[in-house]
Amino acid sequence: MKTHPTDALIVTDIQNDFCPGGALAVLHGDKTIPVINRISRRFPFVVATQDWHPKGHLSFASSHPGRKPLESMVIDGIPQVLWPDHCVQGSQGADFHPDLDITPFNYMLRKGTNPRVDSYSAFKENDQKIRTGLEGLLKGLGIQRVFVCGLTTDYCVRATSRDARDAGFSVVLIEDACRAVDMPKGSLEDALREMRELGVVIASSMDLE
């Protein structure tokens, strides 16, 4: 699979809090980093996202007395998994993992900054109304196909891939450059099935030429 001048790579949330030792650690989340470092220079344009939550964000279980992390509830009509406090603005947990090579990144997008709306996708907040501006940026650059990788397959990678397809981009998921939280159990399988149904190509980093 050759990369072209109209391709972009989206590196999703490779942050300390999602890696081992972090507040919302994903099993083997750091194992994505060598793969991403190896492939990122193949792309003419690279976007990197960061969760960037204010203190007291509505997605935090601590913002809802009596609730525990990984419980679900509906807030303002939007289903929401409640997470441990993570990726708080300006914290070490919100920083990119130190092993991640950020030199190929052309654009860094911080999401989840609205205290009342979570944002898994790089394109839209979870209300599916507020846009981040990434669609317009990529289309303005003539990008036609996006490759998506990072953390986590079943949440932010899934939402980014879905919204990229909805925006009209061809989408390739680089599966070995992703890891899932798989909470609730089966969410990884559901995510892969949904992405395939949407026309996302599931590929390996070894498929890139």
Backbone as JSON Lines, residues from 0, in Angstrom:
{"i":0,"aa":"M","n":[0.85,-1.19,0.0],"ca":[0.0,0.0,0.0],"c":[0.89,1.24,0.0]}
{"i":1,"aa":"K","n":[0.88,1.95,-1.12],"ca":[1.73,3.13,-1.24],"c":[1.05,4.35,-0.64]}
{"i":2,"aa":"T","n":[1.83,5.21,-0.01],"ca":[1.3,6.49,0.44],"c":[1.44,7.51,-0.68]}
{"i":3,"aa":"H","n":[0.52,8.47,-0.7],"ca":[0.45,9.45,-1.78],"c":[0.47,10.86,-1.2]}
{"i":4,"aa":"P","n":[0.71,11.87,-2.05],"ca":[0.71,13.26,-1.57],"c":[-0.64,13.7,-1.0]}
{"i":5,"aa":"T","n":[-1.71,12.97,-1.32],"ca":[-3.04,13.34,-0.81],"c":[-3.42,12.52,0.42]}
{"i":6,"aa":"D","n":[-2.43,11.89,1.08],"ca":[-2.67,11.13,2.3],"c":[-2.26,11.94,3.53]}
{"i":7,"aa":"A","n":[-2.92,11.65,4.64],"ca":[-2.52,12.21,5.94],"c":[-2.59,11.1,6.98]}
{"i":8,"aa":"L","n":[-1.78,11.23,8.0],"ca":[-1.78,10.32,9.14],"c":[-2.34,11.07,10.35]}
{"i":9,"aa":"I","n":[-3.28,10.44,11.07],"ca":[-3.8,10.99,12.3],"c":[-3.32,10.11,13.45]}
{"i":10,"aa":"V","n":[-2.49,10.68,14.32],"ca":[-1.95,9.97,15.48],"c":[-2.79,10.39,16.68]}
{"i":11,"aa":"T","n":[-3.49,9.43,17.27],"ca":[-4.52,9.74,18.26],"c":[-4.05,9.5,19.69]}
{"i":12,"aa":"D","n":[-3.91,10.57,20.45],"ca":[-3.82,10.53,21.92],"c":[-2.72,9.63,22.48]}
{"i":13,"aa":"I","n":[-1.52,9.75,21.97],"ca":[-0.4,9.0,22.54],"c":[0.16,9.83,23.7]}
{"i":14,"aa":"Q","n":[-0.56,9.79,24.82],"ca":[-0.3,10.63,25.97],"c":[0.04,9.79,27.19]}
{"i":15,"aa":"N","n":[0.73,10.41,28.12],"ca":[1.19,9.67,29.3],"c":[0.05,8.99,30.06]}
{"i":16,"aa":"D","n":[-1.08,9.66,30.18],"ca":[-2.17,9.08,30.97],"c":[-2.78,7.84,30.34]}
{"i":17,"aa":"F","n":[-2.57,7.64,29.03],"ca":[-3.1,6.45,28.37],"c":[-2.07,5.33,28.26]}
{"i":18,"aa":"C","n":[-0.87,5.57,28.73],"ca":[0.19,4.58,28.66],"c":[0.46,4.01,30.05]}
{"i":19,"aa":"P","n":[1.18,2.89,30.16],"ca":[1.41,2.26,31.47],"c":[1.9,3.26,32.51]}
{"i":20,"aa":"G","n":[1.26,3.22,33.68],"ca":[1.56,4.16,34.75],"c":[0.68,5.38,34.76]}
{"i":21,"aa":"G","n":[-0.14,5.57,33.71],"ca":[-1.0,6.74,33.62],"c":[-2.33,6.54,34.31]}
{"i":22,"aa":"A","n":[-3.08,7.62,34.4],"ca":[-4.35,7.61,35.12],"c":[-5.41,6.74,34.44]}
{"i":23,"aa":"L","n":[-5.3,6.59,33.14],"ca":[-6.24,5.77,32.38],"c":[-5.43,4.88,31.43]}
{"i":24,"aa":"A","n":[-4.55,4.11,32.02],"ca":[-3.58,3.33,31.25],"c":[-4.26,2.25,30.41]}
{"i":25,"aa":"V","n":[-3.84,2.17,29.16],"ca":[-4.3,1.14,28.24],"c":[-3.23,0.05,28.19]}
{"i":26,"aa":"L","n":[-3.65,-1.19,28.32],"ca":[-2.7,-2.29,28.31],"c":[-1.84,-2.24,27.04]}
{"i":27,"aa":"H","n":[-0.53,-2.17,27.24],"ca":[0.43,-2.12,26.13],"c":[0.24,-0.9,25.23]}
{"i":28,"aa":"G","n":[-0.36,0.16,25.77],"ca":[-0.55,1.36,24.96],"c":[0.75,1.91,24.41]}
{"i":29,"aa":"D","n":[1.84,1.76,25.18],"ca":[3.14,2.27,24.73],"c":[3.73,1.45,23.61]}
{"i":30,"aa":"K","n":[3.19,0.25,23.35],"ca":[3.71,-0.58,22.27],"c":[3.36,-0.02,20.9]}
{"i":31,"aa":"T","n":[2.45,0.93,20.87],"ca":[2.13,1.58,19.6],"c":[3.23,2.54,19.15]}
{"i":32,"aa":"I","n":[4.02,3.01,20.1],"ca":[4.94,4.12,19.81],"c":[6.03,3.76,18.81]}
{"i":33,"aa":"P","n":[6.72,2.63,18.95],"ca":[7.74,2.31,17.94],"c":[7.15,2.18,16.53]}
{"i":34,"aa":"V","n":[5.93,1.66,16.44],"ca":[5.29,1.52,15.13],"c":[5.0,2.9,14.55]}
{"i":35,"aa":"I","n":[4.42,3.78,15.37],"ca":[4.1,5.13,14.89],"c":[5.36,5.89,14.51]}
{"i":36,"aa":"N","n":[6.4,5.77,15.32],"ca":[7.65,6.45,15.0],"c":[8.22,5.98,13.66]}
{"i":37,"aa":"R","n":[8.02,4.7,13.37],"ca":[8.58,4.14,12.13],"c":[7.82,4.61,10.89]}
{"i":38,"aa":"I","n":[6.5,4.79,11.02],"ca":[5.71,5.09,9.83],"c":[5.42,6.57,9.62]}
{"i":39,"aa":"S","n":[5.54,7.39,10.65],"ca":[5.03,8.76,10.55],"c":[5.75,9.58,9.48]}
{"i":40,"aa":"R","n":[7.02,9.3,9.25],"ca":[7.76,10.08,8.26],"c":[7.4,9.71,6.82]}
{"i":41,"aa":"R","n":[6.6,8.68,6.64],"ca":[6.17,8.3,5.3],"c":[5.07,9.2,4.76]}
{"i":42,"aa":"F","n":[4.46,9.99,5.65],"ca":[3.28,10.75,5.27],"c":[3.6,12.22,5.05]}
{"i":43,"aa":"P","n":[2.97,12.83,4.03],"ca":[3.24,14.24,3.76],"c":[2.64,15.18,4.78]}
{"i":44,"aa":"F","n":[1.62,14.7,5.5],"ca":[0.99,15.55,6.51],"c":[0.57,14.66,7.67]}
{"i":45,"aa":"V","n":[0.96,15.08,8.88],"ca":[0.67,14.29,10.08],"c":[-0.03,15.17,11.11]}
{"i":46,"aa":"V","n":[-1.18,14.69,11.57],"ca":[-1.95,15.34,12.62],"c":[-1.79,14.51,13.9]}
{"i":47,"aa":"A","n":[-1.57,15.16,15.02],"ca":[-1.53,14.47,16.31],"c":[-2.58,15.09,17.22]}
{"i":48,"aa":"T","n":[-3.37,14.25,17.88],"ca":[-4.39,14.77,18.79],"c":[-3.98,14.55,20.24]}
{"i":49,"aa":"Q","n":[-4.5,15.4,21.09],"ca":[-4.34,15.27,22.53],"c":[-5.69,15.5,23.21]}
{"i":50,"aa":"D","n":[-6.08,14.58,24.1],"ca":[-7.13,14.92,25.05],"c":[-6.6,16.07,25.91]}
{"i":51,"aa":"W","n":[-7.44,17.06,26.15],"ca":[-6.96,18.27,26.85],"c":[-8.1,18.81,27.7]}
{"i":52,"aa":"H","n":[-8.4,18.08,28.78],"ca":[-9.59,18.35,29.56],"c":[-9.34,19.39,30.66]}
{"i":53,"aa":"P","n":[-10.3,20.3,30.85],"ca":[-10.22,21.17,32.03],"c":[-10.53,20.36,33.28]}
{"i":54,"aa":"K","n":[-10.09,20.85,34.42],"ca":[-10.43,20.21,35.69],"c":[-11.95,20.17,35.84]}
{"i":55,"aa":"G","n":[-12.43,19.06,36.4],"ca":[-13.87,18.94,36.6],"c":[-14.65,18.61,35.36]}
{"i":56,"aa":"H","n":[-13.99,18.11,34.31],"ca":[-14.67,17.77,33.06],"c":[-15.81,16.79,33.33]}
{"i":57,"aa":"L","n":[-16.89,16.92,32.56],"ca":[-18.06,16.09,32.82],"c":[-17.81,14.61,32.57]}
{"i":58,"aa":"S","n":[-16.75,14.27,31.83],"ca":[-16.45,12.85,31.57],"c":[-15.77,12.19,32.76]}
{"i":59,"aa":"F","n":[-15.38,12.96,33.76],"ca":[-14.7,12.4,34.93],"c":[-15.73,11.87,35.93]}
{"i":60,"aa":"A","n":[-15.52,10.65,36.39],"ca":[-16.41,10.11,37.42],"c":[-16.43,10.99,38.66]}
{"i":61,"aa":"S","n":[-15.3,11.61,38.94],"ca":[-15.2,12.47,40.13],"c":[-16.12,13.69,40.07]}
{"i":62,"aa":"S","n":[-16.61,14.01,38.86],"ca":[-17.53,15.14,38.71],"c":[-18.97,14.77,39.01]}
{"i":63,"aa":"H","n":[-19.21,13.48,39.31],"ca":[-20.57,12.99,39.55],"c":[-20.59,12.21,40.86]}
{"i":64,"aa":"P","n":[-20.9,12.87,41.96],"ca":[-20.85,12.21,43.27],"c":[-21.63,10.89,43.28]}
{"i":65,"aa":"G","n":[-20.99,9.86,43.84],"ca":[-21.62,8.55,43.92],"c":[-21.36,7.67,42.73]}
{"i":66,"aa":"R","n":[-20.77,8.24,41.66],"ca":[-20.47,7.46,40.46],"c":[-19.03,6.98,40.48]}
{"i":67,"aa":"K","n":[-18.8,5.86,39.8],"ca":[-17.46,5.27,39.76],"c":[-16.94,5.24,38.31]}
{"i":68,"aa":"P","n":[-15.62,5.23,38.15],"ca":[-15.06,5.1,36.81],"c":[-15.58,3.86,36.08]}
{"i":69,"aa":"L","n":[-15.81,4.05,34.79],"ca":[-16.29,3.03,33.86],"c":[-17.79,2.78,33.96]}
{"i":70,"aa":"E","n":[-18.49,3.49,34.86],"ca":[-19.94,3.49,34.79],"c":[-20.37,4.36,33.59]}
{"i":71,"aa":"S","n":[-21.6,4.14,33.16],"ca":[-22.14,4.93,32.05],"c":[-23.37,5.69,32.5]}
{"i":72,"aa":"M","n":[-23.58,6.84,31.9],"ca":[-24.78,7.61,32.16],"c":[-25.07,8.48,30.93]}
{"i":73,"aa":"V","n":[-26.23,9.08,30.92],"ca":[-26.6,10.0,29.84],"c":[-26.54,11.41,30.4]}
{"i":74,"aa":"I","n":[-25.77,12.27,29.73],"ca":[-25.61,13.65,30.16],"c":[-26.02,14.57,29.02]}
{"i":75,"aa":"D","n":[-27.01,15.41,29.26],"ca":[-27.52,16.31,28.21],"c":[-27.89,15.54,26.95]}
{"i":76,"aa":"G","n":[-28.43,14.34,27.15],"ca":[-28.89,13.53,26.02],"c":[-27.81,12.74,25.31]}
{"i":77,"aa":"I","n":[-26.57,12.79,25.82],"ca":[-25.46,12.12,25.16],"c":[-24.94,11.0,26.06]}
{"i":78,"aa":"P","n":[-24.88,9.75,25.57],"ca":[-24.3,8.67,26.38],"c":[-22.84,8.98,26.72]}
{"i":79,"aa":"Q","n":[-22.47,8.73,27.97],"ca":[-21.12,9.07,28.42],"c":[-20.59,7.99,29.35]}
{"i":80,"aa":"V","n":[-19.41,7.43,28.98],"ca":[-18.68,6.6,29.92],"c":[-17.95,7.54,30.87]}
{"i":81,"aa":"L","n":[-17.98,7.22,32.15],"ca":[-17.3,8.05,33.15],"c":[-15.89,7.48,33.36]}
{"i":82,"aa":"W","n":[-14.91,8.35,33.24],"ca":[-13.51,7.93,33.28],"c":[-12.83,8.47,34.54]}
{"i":83,"aa":"P","n":[-11.72,7.87,34.93],"ca":[-10.88,8.52,35.94],"c":[-10.41,9.89,35.41]}
{"i":84,"aa":"D","n":[-10.14,10.81,36.31],"ca":[-9.56,12.08,35.86],"c":[-8.32,11.8,35.03]}
{"i":85,"aa":"H","n":[-8.26,12.36,33.83],"ca":[-7.13,12.07,32.95],"c":[-6.9,13.24,31.99]}
{"i":86,"aa":"C","n":[-5.66,13.35,31.54],"ca":[-5.28,14.35,30.53],"c":[-5.8,15.74,30.88]}
{"i":87,"aa":"V","n":[-5.59,16.12,32.13],"ca":[-5.99,17.45,32.58],"c":[-5.03,18.48,31.98]}
{"i":88,"aa":"Q","n":[-5.58,19.55,31.49],"ca":[-4.8,20.58,30.8],"c":[-3.57,20.98,31.59]}
{"i":89,"aa":"G","n":[-2.42,20.94,30.95],"ca":[-1.17,21.37,31.56],"c":[-0.5,20.35,32.46]}
{"i":90,"aa":"S","n":[-1.12,19.19,32.63],"ca":[-0.54,18.17,33.51],"c":[0.43,17.29,32.74]}
{"i":91,"aa":"Q","n":[1.29,16.61,33.49],"ca":[2.22,15.68,32.85],"c":[1.47,14.56,32.15]}
{"i":92,"aa":"G","n":[0.34,14.15,32.72],"ca":[-0.46,13.1,32.11],"c":[-0.98,13.46,30.74]}
{"i":93,"aa":"A","n":[-1.18,14.75,30.49],"ca":[-1.69,15.19,29.19],"c":[-0.59,15.33,28.14]}
{"i":94,"aa":"D","n":[0.67,15.28,28.57],"ca":[1.78,15.42,27.62],"c":[1.87,14.2,26.72]}
{"i":95,"aa":"F","n":[2.4,14.42,25.52],"ca":[2.75,13.28,24.68],"c":[3.76,12.4,25.42]}
{"i":96,"aa":"H","n":[3.67,11.09,25.17],"ca":[4.63,10.17,25.77],"c":[6.04,10.57,25.32]}
{"i":97,"aa":"P","n":[7.01,10.56,26.23],"ca":[8.35,11.05,25.87],"c":[9.04,10.25,24.77]}
{"i":98,"aa":"D","n":[8.62,9.0,24.55],"ca":[9.25,8.2,23.5],"c":[8.66,8.47,22.12]}
{"i":99,"aa":"L","n":[7.57,9.21,22.07],"ca":[6.93,9.52,20.79],"c":[7.73,10.59,20.06]}
{"i":100,"aa":"D","n":[8.08,10.32,18.82],"ca":[8.8,11.28,17.99],"c":[7.8,12.28,17.42]}
{"i":101,"aa":"I","n":[7.82,13.49,17.93],"ca":[6.84,14.49,17.5],"c":[7.35,15.36,16.35]}
{"i":102,"aa":"T","n":[8.58,15.14,15.93],"ca":[9.13,16.01,14.87],"c":[8.4,15.9,13.54]}
{"i":103,"aa":"P","n":[7.78,14.75,13.18],"ca":[7.05,14.72,11.91],"c":[5.68,15.38,11.97]}
{"i":104,"aa":"F","n":[5.22,15.82,13.16],"ca":[3.86,16.33,13.29],"c":[3.76,17.72,12.67]}
{"i":105,"aa":"N","n":[2.78,17.87,11.79],"ca":[2.53,19.16,11.15],"c":[1.46,19.97,11.86]}
{"i":106,"aa":"Y","n":[0.58,19.28,12.56],"ca":[-0.55,19.96,13.21],"c":[-0.94,19.19,14.45]}
{"i":107,"aa":"M","n":[-1.1,19.9,15.57],"ca":[-1.5,19.27,16.82],"c":[-2.86,19.82,17.22]}
{"i":108,"aa":"L","n":[-3.78,18.92,17.48],"ca":[-5.17,19.28,17.76],"c":[-5.51,18.84,19.18]}
{"i":109,"aa":"R","n":[-5.94,19.78,20.0],"ca":[-6.36,19.47,21.36],"c":[-7.88,19.41,21.41]}
{"i":110,"aa":"K","n":[-8.39,18.33,21.96],"ca":[-9.84,18.09,21.98],"c":[-10.3,17.8,23.41]}
{"i":111,"aa":"G","n":[-11.62,17.82,23.59],"ca":[-12.17,17.62,24.94],"c":[-12.0,18.83,25.83]}
{"i":112,"aa":"T","n":[-11.87,20.0,25.25],"ca":[-11.63,21.22,26.02],"c":[-12.93,21.82,26.56]}
{"i":113,"aa":"N","n":[-14.06,21.46,25.98],"ca":[-15.36,21.95,26.45],"c":[-15.72,21.18,27.73]}
{"i":114,"aa":"P","n":[-15.9,21.86,28.85],"ca":[-16.15,21.14,30.11],"c":[-17.45,20.36,30.12]}
{"i":115,"aa":"R","n":[-18.37,20.65,29.2],"ca":[-19.68,20.01,29.21],"c":[-19.86,18.95,28.11]}
{"i":116,"aa":"V","n":[-18.9,18.83,27.21],"ca":[-19.04,17.87,26.11],"c":[-17.71,17.14,25.93]}
{"i":117,"aa":"D","n":[-17.74,15.82,25.92],"ca":[-16.53,15.06,25.65],"c":[-16.27,15.05,24.16]}
{"i":118,"aa":"S","n":[-15.07,14.7,23.77],"ca":[-14.7,14.71,22.36],"c":[-13.74,13.55,22.09]}
{"i":119,"aa":"Y","n":[-14.28,12.45,21.61],"ca":[-13.43,11.33,21.23],"c":[-12.8,11.56,19.86]}
{"i":120,"aa":"S","n":[-13.6,12.07,18.94],"ca":[-13.17,12.21,17.55],"c":[-12.29,13.43,17.34]}
{"i":121,"aa":"A","n":[-11.4,13.33,16.36],"ca":[-10.6,14.48,15.95],"c":[-11.39,15.45,15.09]}
{"i":122,"aa":"F","n":[-12.6,15.05,14.67],"ca":[-13.39,15.86,13.75],"c":[-14.59,16.56,14.42]}
{"i":123,"aa":"K","n":[-15.22,15.87,15.36],"ca":[-16.42,16.42,16.0],"c":[-16.42,16.08,17.48]}
{"i":124,"aa":"E","n":[-17.06,16.96,18.26],"ca":[-17.29,16.61,19.65],"c":[-18.43,15.6,19.72]}
{"i":125,"aa":"N","n":[-18.62,15.0,20.9],"ca":[-19.55,13.89,21.02],"c":[-21.02,14.27,20.83]}
{"i":126,"aa":"D","n":[-21.31,15.56,20.81],"ca":[-22.68,15.97,20.5],"c":[-22.96,15.89,19.0]}
{"i":127,"aa":"Q","n":[-21.92,15.59,18.22],"ca":[-22.01,15.47,16.76],"c":[-22.43,16.78,16.09]}
{"i":128,"aa":"K","n":[-22.27,17.89,16.79],"ca":[-22.62,19.2,16.24],"c":[-21.4,20.1,16.15]}
{"i":129,"aa":"I","n":[-20.62,20.15,17.21],"ca":[-19.47,21.06,17.26],"c":[-18.3,20.42,16.53]}
{"i":130,"aa":"R","n":[-17.76,21.12,15.55],"ca":[-16.67,20.59,14.74],"c":[-15.34,21.19,15.19]}
{"i":131,"aa":"T","n":[-14.29,20.42,15.02],"ca":[-12.96,20.87,15.44],"c":[-12.25,21.71,14.4]}
{"i":132,"aa":"G","n":[-12.71,21.67,13.16],"ca":[-12.04,22.38,12.07],"c":[-11.08,21.51,11.28]}
{"i":133,"aa":"L","n":[-10.86,20.27,11.74],"ca":[-9.89,19.41,11.05],"c":[-10.35,19.04,9.64]}
{"i":134,"aa":"E","n":[-11.65,18.81,9.48],"ca":[-12.15,18.46,8.14],"c":[-11.79,19.55,7.13]}
{"i":135,"aa":"G","n":[-12.06,20.79,7.49],"ca":[-11.77,21.89,6.57],"c":[-10.28,22.04,6.29]}
{"i":136,"aa":"L","n":[-9.47,21.84,7.32],"ca":[-8.02,21.94,7.14],"c":[-7.53,20.89,6.15]}
{"i":137,"aa":"L","n":[-7.94,19.64,6.36],"ca":[-7.46,18.56,5.49],"c":[-7.95,18.72,4.06]}
{"i":138,"aa":"K","n":[-9.22,19.09,3.92],"ca":[-9.74,19.29,2.56],"c":[-9.08,20.47,1.88]}
{"i":139,"aa":"G","n":[-8.77,21.49,2.66],"ca":[-8.06,22.63,2.09],"c":[-6.67,22.29,1.6]}
{"i":140,"aa":"L","n":[-6.08,21.27,2.2],"ca":[-4.75,20.8,1.79],"c":[-4.82,19.77,0.67]}
{"i":141,"aa":"G","n":[-6.03,19.41,0.27],"ca":[-6.19,18.43,-0.79],"c":[-6.09,16.99,-0.33]}
{"i":142,"aa":"I","n":[-6.21,16.76,0.97],"ca":[-6.12,15.4,1.5],"c":[-7.38,14.62,1.11]}
{"i":143,"aa":"Q","n":[-7.18,13.39,0.64],"ca":[-8.3,12.54,0.24],"c":[-8.41,11.27,1.06]}
{"i":144,"aa":"R","n":[-7.28,10.83,1.63],"ca":[-7.28,9.59,2.4],"c":[-6.54,9.82,3.71]}
{"i":145,"aa":"V","n":[-7.14,9.32,4.81],"ca":[-6.48,9.44,6.11],"c":[-6.2,8.06,6.68]}
{"i":146,"aa":"F","n":[-5.04,7.93,7.27],"ca":[-4.65,6.74,8.0],"c":[-4.76,7.1,9.49]}
{"i":147,"aa":"V","n":[-5.37,6.21,10.26],"ca":[-5.63,6.51,11.67],"c":[-4.94,5.48,12.54]}
{"i":148,"aa":"C","n":[-4.33,5.95,13.62],"ca":[-3.67,5.06,14.57],"c":[-3.71,5.69,15.95]}
{"i":149,"aa":"G","n":[-3.32,4.91,16.98],"ca":[-3.2,5.48,18.32],"c":[-4.11,4.82,19.33]}
{"i":150,"aa":"L","n":[-4.57,5.63,20.29],"ca":[-5.32,5.15,21.45],"c":[-6.63,5.93,21.57]}
{"i":151,"aa":"T","n":[-7.72,5.22,21.79],"ca":[-7.81,3.77,21.78],"c":[-8.68,3.34,20.6]}
{"i":152,"aa":"T","n":[-8.47,2.09,20.16],"ca":[-9.18,1.6,18.99],"c":[-10.68,1.73,19.13]}
{"i":153,"aa":"D","n":[-11.2,1.45,20.33],"ca":[-12.65,1.37,20.52],"c":[-13.3,2.68,20.93]}
{"i":154,"aa":"Y","n":[-12.52,3.73,21.12],"ca":[-13.11,5.02,21.46],"c":[-12.64,6.11,20.5]}
{"i":155,"aa":"C","n":[-11.5,6.72,20.76],"ca":[-11.1,7.88,19.95],"c":[-10.71,7.51,18.53]}
{"i":156,"aa":"V","n":[-10.05,6.38,18.35],"ca":[-9.7,5.94,17.0],"c":[-10.97,5.6,16.21]}
{"i":157,"aa":"R","n":[-11.87,4.89,16.87],"ca":[-13.14,4.53,16.24],"c":[-13.92,5.78,15.82]}
{"i":158,"aa":"A","n":[-14.07,6.73,16.73],"ca":[-14.85,7.93,16.43],"c":[-14.19,8.76,15.34]}
{"i":159,"aa":"T","n":[-12.87,8.85,15.38],"ca":[-12.15,9.61,14.35],"c":[-12.33,8.96,12.99]}
{"i":160,"aa":"S","n":[-12.23,7.64,12.93],"ca":[-12.4,6.93,11.67],"c":[-13.82,7.09,11.13]}
{"i":161,"aa":"R","n":[-14.8,6.97,12.03],"ca":[-16.2,7.12,11.61],"c":[-16.46,8.51,11.04]}
{"i":162,"aa":"D","n":[-15.99,9.53,11.75],"ca":[-16.26,10.89,11.29],"c":[-15.45,11.25,10.05]}
{"i":163,"aa":"A","n":[-14.29,10.64,9.89],"ca":[-13.53,10.85,8.66],"c":[-14.28,10.28,7.46]}
{"i":164,"aa":"R","n":[-14.86,9.11,7.63],"ca":[-15.67,8.53,6.55],"c":[-16.88,9.41,6.28]}
{"i":165,"aa":"D","n":[-17.52,9.89,7.34],"ca":[-18.69,10.74,7.19],"c":[-18.35,12.03,6.45]}
{"i":166,"aa":"A","n":[-17.11,12.48,6.6],"ca":[-16.66,13.7,5.92],"c":[-16.24,13.44,4.47]}
{"i":167,"aa":"G","n":[-16.23,12.17,4.07],"ca":[-15.93,11.84,2.68],"c":[-14.52,11.37,2.4]}
{"i":168,"aa":"F","n":[-13.71,11.2,3.45],"ca":[-12.36,10.7,3.25],"c":[-12.35,9.17,3.14]}
{"i":169,"aa":"S","n":[-11.43,8.64,2.35],"ca":[-11.09,7.23,2.46],"c":[-10.3,7.07,3.75]}
{"i":170,"aa":"V","n":[-10.49,5.94,4.44],"ca":[-9.87,5.75,5.75],"c":[-9.2,4.39,5.84]}
{"i":171,"aa":"V","n":[-7.99,4.39,6.36],"ca":[-7.25,3.17,6.64],"c":[-6.9,3.15,8.12]}
{"i":172,"aa":"L","n":[-7.26,2.09,8.81],"ca":[-6.87,1.89,10.2],"c":[-5.59,1.07,10.23]}
{"i":173,"aa":"I","n":[-4.56,1.59,10.88],"ca":[-3.3,0.84,11.02],"c":[-3.39,0.08,12.34]}
{"i":174,"aa":"E","n":[-3.83,-1.16,12.25],"ca":[-4.28,-1.89,13.44],"c":[-3.17,-2.13,14.46]}
{"i":175,"aa":"D","n":[-1.94,-2.43,13.97],"ca":[-0.87,-2.72,14.92],"c":[-0.28,-1.46,15.56]}
{"i":176,"aa":"A","n":[-0.76,-0.3,15.12],"ca":[-0.37,0.97,15.74],"c":[-1.48,1.5,16.64]}
{"i":177,"aa":"C","n":[-2.38,0.61,17.06],"ca":[-3.5,0.94,17.94],"c":[-3.56,-0.06,19.08]}
{"i":178,"aa":"R","n":[-4.17,0.35,20.17],"ca":[-4.55,-0.54,21.25],"c":[-5.91,-0.1,21.76]}
{"i":179,"aa":"A","n":[-6.63,-1.06,22.36],"ca":[-7.99,-0.79,22.84],"c":[-8.07,-0.87,24.35]}
{"i":180,"aa":"V","n":[-9.01,-0.16,24.92],"ca":[-9.3,-0.31,26.35],"c":[-10.25,-1.49,26.57]}
{"i":181,"aa":"D","n":[-11.09,-1.78,25.55],"ca":[-12.05,-2.9,25.56],"c":[-12.92,-2.89,26.81]}
{"i":182,"aa":"M","n":[-13.45,-1.71,27.1],"ca":[-14.39,-1.54,28.2],"c":[-15.63,-0.8,27.68]}
{"i":183,"aa":"P","n":[-16.82,-1.39,27.77],"ca":[-17.1,-2.72,28.31],"c":[-16.54,-3.81,27.4]}
{"i":184,"aa":"K","n":[-16.42,-5.01,27.94],"ca":[-15.85,-6.1,27.18],"c":[-16.62,-6.29,25.88]}
{"i":185,"aa":"G","n":[-15.87,-6.43,24.81],"ca":[-16.48,-6.57,23.49],"c":[-16.5,-5.3,22.68]}
{"i":186,"aa":"S","n":[-16.11,-4.17,23.3],"ca":[-16.15,-2.91,22.56],"c":[-15.12,-2.87,21.43]}
{"i":187,"aa":"L","n":[-14.01,-3.57,21.58],"ca":[-13.03,-3.62,20.5],"c":[-13.62,-4.34,19.29]}
{"i":188,"aa":"E","n":[-14.23,-5.48,19.54],"ca":[-14.85,-6.24,18.43],"c":[-15.94,-5.41,17.76]}
{"i":189,"aa":"D","n":[-16.74,-4.72,18.57],"ca":[-17.79,-3.86,18.02],"c":[-17.2,-2.75,17.16]}
{"i":190,"aa":"A","n":[-16.1,-2.16,17.63],"ca":[-15.48,-1.06,16.9],"c":[-14.96,-1.52,15.55]}
{"i":191,"aa":"L","n":[-14.27,-2.64,15.53],"ca":[-13.72,-3.15,14.27],"c":[-14.84,-3.5,13.3]}
{"i":192,"aa":"R","n":[-15.9,-4.09,13.81],"ca":[-17.04,-4.43,12.94],"c":[-17.67,-3.17,12.36]}
{"i":193,"aa":"E","n":[-17.88,-2.16,13.2],"ca":[-18.48,-0.92,12.71],"c":[-17.59,-0.26,11.66]}
{"i":194,"aa":"M","n":[-16.29,-0.21,11.92],"ca":[-15.4,0.44,10.97],"c":[-15.39,-0.29,9.64]}
{"i":195,"aa":"R","n":[-15.37,-1.61,9.67],"ca":[-15.42,-2.37,8.41],"c":[-16.71,-2.08,7.66]}
{"i":196,"aa":"E","n":[-17.83,-2.03,8.38],"ca":[-19.12,-1.74,7.74],"c":[-19.15,-0.35,7.11]}
{"i":197,"aa":"L","n":[-18.39,0.57,7.68],"ca":[-18.32,1.93,7.14],"c":[-17.36,2.06,5.97]}
{"i":198,"aa":"G","n":[-16.65,0.97,5.67],"ca":[-15.71,1.0,4.55],"c":[-14.29,1.34,4.93]}
{"i":199,"aa":"V","n":[-13.99,1.32,6.24],"ca":[-12.62,1.55,6.68],"c":[-11.78,0.32,6.34]}
{"i":200,"aa":"V","n":[-10.63,0.53,5.74],"ca":[-9.71,-0.56,5.42],"c":[-8.87,-0.85,6.66]}
{"i":201,"aa":"I","n":[-8.84,-2.1,7.1],"ca":[-8.03,-2.49,8.24],"c":[-6.71,-3.03,7.71]}
{"i":202,"aa":"A","n":[-5.62,-2.39,8.08],"ca":[-4.31,-2.74,7.53],"c":[-3.27,-2.8,8.63]}
{"i":203,"aa":"S","n":[-2.1,-3.26,8.29],"ca":[-0.95,-3.31,9.18],"c":[0.1,-2.31,8.72]}
{"i":204,"aa":"S","n":[0.94,-1.89,9.65],"ca":[2.04,-0.99,9.26],"c":[2.95,-1.65,8.24]}
{"i":205,"aa":"M","n":[3.01,-2.98,8.25],"ca":[3.86,-3.69,7.29],"c":[3.3,-3.65,5.88]}
{"i":206,"aa":"D","n":[2.03,-3.24,5.75],"ca":[1.43,-3.1,4.41],"c":[1.86,-1.82,3.71]}
{"i":207,"aa":"L","n":[2.45,-0.88,4.47],"ca":[2.86,0.39,3.88],"c":[4.17,0.22,3.13]}
{"i":208,"aa":"E","n":[4.24,0.86,1.98],"ca":[5.46,0.81,1.18],"c":[6.21,2.12,1.29]}
